[in-house]
């Protein structure tokens, strides 16, 4: 999701690692002694495991029902180390790497970051264990592809899928889009929205009509946060996706190969997004806490109905579209922008942007391998993917019905109503608080669960679809030509652009480009936030000019040249995988 600085200090590489080319069919190199992970880990000595997780939004000991599931099965506690929570950026990563130990379990970006850890000896060769990792071996094609050119099995892919790479990976809602409070939009008379900028007067009308949420606190059209900023201001990277654009470092491009340019071009969608926030802030539509709050604080505001626009369904809809709210006709649905072409991620046949790995100094590497393997099992996928459209664990939130899987009464309350008190035998506490904090799955939720024959994503279950009708969706459907899901609407209106899932790995920056990038991104992020909250047009324009001049002086053009080349290579890989699997 974001790039990292290079390792400042590398420890000596591991000895005795072997070539994947010499692997037996089981995946274990022929001259490596196999170590079985097949044992009852619940009887093992208690162990606290440091998990360096580049995408986690929580830091500390994993508790709740997921913590209990892991404790009961492996007798381990997961201590999550999250750079997103620990001040953002690369500080936590660099500090731990400089100390020679990132974590017992590692979740980092594929490509440059993982390669650095392998080269520096901080990620363990799991070849001895791979032969008995039966669940992970079901995705051997992805494992082998990920470890190509390496002398061992170091990393394991995430969000693996058997779905075609030209098909959307997200299910009923694409990852991106202008999701707004549909009930307020309906109340305003469904005004026409031609472009991104046309959202602003509509949101202004909605906010003016509802200046306070039910909790008595102010409502705002939009609320922002800084936690995930990297090369760019993350929140300014979302509106471009409404028009099919994505970012590769400082490059902005379309996945159909029709357009490539830099984010600092005056006509870029990134600059357009900054202008959008600036205009919105002038109109009083932006939460003033945006520059200081974190993701969790912002999410709570969505839950309370204090925010009216979301760029992601797993933010607005997950937080507010409870079963009761939807029965009351309230909730987030995608807006009918006339000129949108929403970006969709195709299913990744070789895995997503993050990888799992075992730290080279892990106290019990066999148990770490067993835990990673479990994450690819039906039980592991169900439990670990409970954050959005995942059904959670069998026996707690769902059960086998006569006609397929069915949410239990508890499951409907916990998932569709927004939360529920977990039974004591499952660890107690609140369901939402107790879910997995890893924030990444081994298997795509739209993939088929072999235990049920249906996707892991409960929104595809016949039992859910039969009961999913509600006043909110019914009203939205009437205005959207009868479509019952966001994906159906966008596909039928030719407003979806699918980026084939090529599992492209961005090449590692050389030391010069890395140094220049780290200088440039600081000024881009800093100036972007200032531009979003500029006091007038003159200041906005001056900040844009200053950002461009400063970035160019720090080497932006040189880095951009690399990023544009990588973006073009990625699209070439997409064309190839679409031809191969399409």
N, C-alpha and C positions, 0 to 999 in steps of 0.2 A: 504493500500500500504506500510505502514511502521508502526513500533511499536512506542509507546510513553512511556515516563516515567510515573510512578504512580503519582497520585495526592498528592501534598505535604501537602496541607491543605484541609480537607473535612468539608463542612458546614453541619449543622444538616439536616437529611433526611426529605423529605416531609411527612406530616401527612395525614392520611385518604386515602392512596392508597389502591386499592382493587384488588382482585384476578381475573385474566382472566378466571379462571374456573367458576366464577360466572357471566360471560358475557351473555347477551341476544344475540339472533341471530344478532342483529344490531352491536354488538361489544362493547356496553356500559354496564359496570357492573350494575347489577340490582338496587343496592342501591346508585348509583351515579346519581345526577340530570343531565340529558342530556342538553347540550348547543348546539344550532344549529349554524352552520356556513353559513347557506343559507341566505345570504343577499347581498345587493349591496354594496360591499366594496369600490367602487369608490367614494362613498359619505362619507366615514369615514374620520376622521381627518387625515391630513398628518402625516406620521410616518417614521422615519429613523430607519432601522432595522440592527443591527449588526449580520453578518453572519460569524460564525467561520467555515471556510471551509478547512478541512485537505488536500484537493486535488486541491485547486485553485492555479492558477499560476498568479493571479492578485490581487492587494490589493487596496482598495479605493471604491468609489461610482460606482456602476454599471451604466453605461451610455448607449448611443446609442439606437438602436431600441428595444433591449430586455428590457433595462431600462424603455423605454416609455411604452412598453406593460405591464410591471409589475406596473408602476405608474398609467396607465389608469385603470387597472383592480382592483388594491388593494390600490391605493393611498399611496404606500410605496416606499422608496428608499432603495436599498440593499447596505449596507456598508460592503464590503468583507474584512474579516480579514484572511490573508493567512500566515500560518507558512512557506510555501515554499518561499514566498517573504520576510518575516520578518527574514531573516538570516538562515532559515532552522532549522532543529532539533526541540527540544521540548520547547525552551525558551518561545515562545509566549503562547503556551498551558499551561505550568506550571505557568506563570505569571498571566494569566487570571483566572485560576482555584484557585490559591492562593488568588486571590481577591474575590472569591466566585461567579463569573459570567463569563461564557465562551462566551455566545452570546444569542441573542433572537432566532435565528435559528442556529442549530448545524449540521454540516456534519462531522462525525468522523468515525473511523474504528469500524467495528462490533466486538463484543467480549470484549476483555480486556478494551479497551478505553471507549466504551459505557457503559459497566458494572460499571466502576469506577464512571462515571458521574451519573448514576442512584443511586448507593450506596451513593454517596456524596451529593445527593440532587440538582445537577446542571441541571438535565434533568427533564422536567415536565411530569407527567402522563397525557396523552392526552385522557384518557378514556371518559371524558364528551363530547368530540367533535367527537370521532370516529364514533358514530352512524350516523352522518350526513356527514361523509367523503366518499361519494359514489364512487368516483374514486379510492381512496386508498383501499376501501372495496372490489373492484373487485379482489384485490390481498390478500384477507383475510388470505389465507393459509400461505403466506409468513409473514404477520404481526403476526399471532398467533405463528408461528414457532420461529420468531425472539424474541418474548417476553415470550417464555416458561420459567417458573420458576420465573418470575417477577410478582409483584402484581399490574400490570397496563399495559397500552399501552404506552410505553415510546419511542420506536424507530420504524421507518418505513424503509423497505428494499429498496434497489436501484436495478436498471437494472433487474426488474422482467420480467419473460418470461413464455410463455406456450409451448415453443419449448422443445423437449426432451433433457434431460441433457447429453445424449451421442452424440448430434449433436453440431457442432461448433457454437459458439455464435457470431462470428465476421462478418459473411457475406461473401463478395467476397474476402476479404484479411484477413488472420490470424493476430493476434496482433503482432506477432514476425516474424522475418525472415531477411535474408540478401538482402535488397532492394538496388540496385545500379543504377547508371545512365546508363540505358540500351543503350542509343545512343552512349555513349563513349565506352561501352563494345562491341557493334556491330562494331564500327569503329576499334577496336583493333582486330577484326576477331573472336569474340566469343571464346576466349581461354577456354580450359577445366578447370574446377575448381573442384578438387577432394575433398578437405577438407577446413576447416576454414582458415588454414595457407596458402593454395593455393590462397586465395583471395589477399594476399599482393602483389605479383608480378603483378597481373592483375591490381590492383588499382594503383600501381606505374606507370605502362605503361599509364593508363588513365590520371593520374595527370600530368605526364611529357608531354603528348600530349596536355594538356589543363591547363597550369600553372596559367592562369588567367580566371576569370569569365567575363561575359559581362560588369560588372560594373568596370572592371579594377583591382579588388582586387584579391589576391591569392586564388587559390583553394586548398583544402586539401581533402584527401580521407575520413577523419573522423574528427568530431568535438564533443567535450565532454562538460559536465556541471556537477555541483555538487549539484544543488538545491534539488534533491530528495534522496540524500544519507541518509541511516538509519542504519540498521544492517550491510550493505555492501556498497561498491561503486556501485551505481545503474547501471552505464554504463557497469561495468564488469559483471553485472547480466544478461545482454541481450544475448551475444553470447551463453551461455549455453542453452538458449531456442531453438536455432537452432538445438540442438540435443535432444530436448524433456525434458530438465532438468528445474526444478524450485527450488525456495528457500523458506524454512520455517525457519525463523531466521537464524541460522548458519548451518542448514542442507540442503543438496543438494540431490534431489531425482527425480525419474521419476514417473509420475502419474499412470503408469501401475504396480507399486510396484516392479519393477525388480532391482532397485538399490537405496541404501541409503548410504550416507557418509557425512563427514563434509566438509565445504568449504575450510578449510585450509589443507586438504589432498593434498600432492604434486601432485597427479594425478587428482584433482578435475577439473571440467569444469570452475570453478571460477578462479582458478590459471592459467588455460590454457588461459582464456580471458585476464588476466593481462599480461601474456607473449605475447599474440597477440598484445596488445596495445604497449608494450615495443618494440617489433620488428618493429611495424608500425612507432613508433616515431623515432627509429634509422634510418628508411628509409625516414624520412621527410614527413610522411603521416598524422601526427596528428596536428591539428590546435594548435599553441602555446598559444592561448587564452583559451584553454580548462580548465585550472585550476582556472581561474578568472571569466569567463563569466557566465551569467545565461541562463535559458532555452530560454527566449525571444530573447536574442542576438543571440544565436545559431540558433533559428528558422529563424530569418531574413537572416542568411547566406544561409540556405537551399533555401529560397525564391529567393535569388539572384543567385543561381546556384554555390555557392562556396564550396559545400560539395558533395561528390560522393557516400557515403555509409550511409544507414539509417537502424537501427534495427527495426524500426516501420513504417508501412505504413502511419499512421496518423502524421508522421513527414515529411519524404521525399516526399511522394506522395501528401499529403495535401498542403505542402508548394510550391511544384514546378510543379506538374502535372496539370497545368491549361489547359483549352481546347485548347488555342492557342499553348502552348508548345507541347502538344501531337499531334496536327495537323502538327506541324513542326518536328515530330518524336522524340521529346526530353522528357525525364522524367525518373522516377524511376520505375523499375519492379524487381520482385524477381529474384535472381541469381540461376542458376541450379547447386547448390552444389551436388555432386554425393552422399555424405554420410549423408546428412541432414535428420533429422526427426523432423520437426518443431512442437513445442508445440502449441496446440490450447486449448482455454478455452471452455468447454461445457456450454450450457445455464444453468443458475442458476435457478432452480425451486423455490428456497426459497430466492433468492436475492443475491446481490454481496457483496463485501468486505466492503462497506461503508453504513452508515445509515443516515437518516434524523431524527432530533429531535427538540423539542422546549425547549428553555432555561427556567429554573424554575423561572427566574425573568423577563420574557418577558412582555413588557408593555401591549400588546394586544394578548394574547395567542390564542384566537379564530381566529384572522386574520392570525396568523402564521399557525394554523391548516388548514385554507382555502387555504393558499398559497401552503403548502405541498400537499394538496389534488389536487390542480390544476396541480402540476407537474406530476401527474399520468393521467390527462385527455388528450385526443387527442391534444387539443390546447396547453397544457403545454408541452407535449412531443415534439411536432413539433417545438415549439419555443425554448425550452431549449436544444435540441439536435442538434443544427445547426453547431456544431464545425466540425464534420466529418461524412459525409454520411447522416446527418439529413437534411431534405428539408427546414427547416425554416417555417415561418408562412404562412398560407393560405392567399392568396390575395396579398402577397408581392413576394415571391419566387416561388410559385406554385399555380396551379388552377386545378379545376376538368375539365378533357377533356372528349370527347365522349367515349374514351376507357380506362379511368382511369386517375390518376393524371399526370400532365404535368408541367415541370418547365416553368415558364414565361421567357420572354426575359430577364427581370431583374435577375431572378433566375439563368439563364444560365451564365450571365455575373458575378454575384456575387459569385456563387459556382464553376462553371466550368472554368471561366476565371481568378478567383483568388480574385476579389473584384469588388465593384461598389459603386457609390454614392447613398445613401438611400434617397428616396423621403422625402420631408419636413414633410408630414403628418405622416410618420413613425419615425420621430425624426432626420432625416438628418444624416450627417457623413458617414463614410465608413461602409460597411456591416460587414467586418471582425472585425473591432474595436467594433462594436455594439452588437455582439453576447453575449450569456450568458457566464459569467465567473465562474459559479458554477462548471463546469467541471465534472459533474456527472448527470446521468439521472435516473428518477424513473422507466423507462421501457426500456427494450432492444430494440434498433432501428430495429432489424430484426423482431420484433413482428408485428402482423397485426394492422394497424391503422383502427379502426372501422369506421372512416369517409370515407375511400376509399376502404377498402377491400384488400389493398396491404400493404406490410411492410412500416414502417416509413422510412426505408433506401431507398432513391431514386434510388440507384444503382440496385434495384430489379424491378423497374417499367418498364413495356414494352416500354413506351415512351422514357425512357432514354436508354435502351439497343438497341433500333432501331437506335439511333444516336450516340452510344458510339464508333463505329468503328473509328479508326484513325491509322495513320502510325506507331505510337509507339506500340500500342497494337497488330496491325497486324503483325509487325516484330517479336515481342516477341512470339506471338502465333505460328508462323511458326517454331520457334526454340524449342517450348515446346510441340510439338506433336499435335498442333491444339487446345490446351486448351485456353479458352477465359478469364478465371479468375485464380488468384493465387490459390484459394481453389480447383478449378477443376484440376489444374495441380498437386498439392500436393496429392490430394486424388487419382488421377488416377495413380500416380507414387509410391503410398504407402509411402509417405514421410510426413505424418501428424499423430501426436499422440494427441488424444483428451482426456483431463482430464475431466471426467464427472462432471457436475455442482452440487456438493453436498451441497453448501452453508455452508461449514464447518466453525465453529467458533473456533478459537484458544483459548485454555484455558488461563485464566489469570495467569501470572507469580506470584509465591509467592514473598514475599519481598526480599528474599535472591537471587533468580534467577534474579529478576528484577535489583537488584543492580549490580550483576556480569555482566549481559548483557550490561548494560549501560557503564560499564568500558571497556568491551571487544570490543564493536562495535566502540568505538572511535579509538582504536589502529588499528583495521582492516581497517577502512576507511582511516585513515592517512597513513598507510603503503601501502595500495593499490595504492593510487595516486602516492606515491613516486616510487613504483615499475614500474608503467606505464611509468614514465619519468626517469627511472634509466639511468645512463650514460654508463654502460657496463654490461656484463653478471655477473661479480663478484659482482657488487653492487646489481643487481637484486636478485641474490641468497642470498646475505647477508641480504637484506631487508626481503626476504621471511622467512629465518631462524629466524630473529629477531621478525617478526610478529608472527610466530608460538610460539616462546618461551615466548614472552611478553603476548600473548593472553592466553596461557596455565597457566601462572603465575597468571593471573587475574581471572581464573575460566572458561575458554572457554570449557573445557571438560565437566564440570558439566552442563553448559547451553546447550551444544550440545546434551547431553543425553536427555534432555527435548524436544529439537527441533526434534530430530529423532523420539521420541515417538509420538509427535504431527503429524509429517509427515506420520507416519504409520497409525495413527488414521484417518487422513484425507483420505488416500487412502482406508481404510476400509469403510468410509462413502461414498466414491465414488462408490465402488463396490455395496454397499447396494442401493444407489439411482439409479444406472444403472439397477439393478435387479428389483427395484420397478417400475420405469417409462419406462424402455427400452422395 
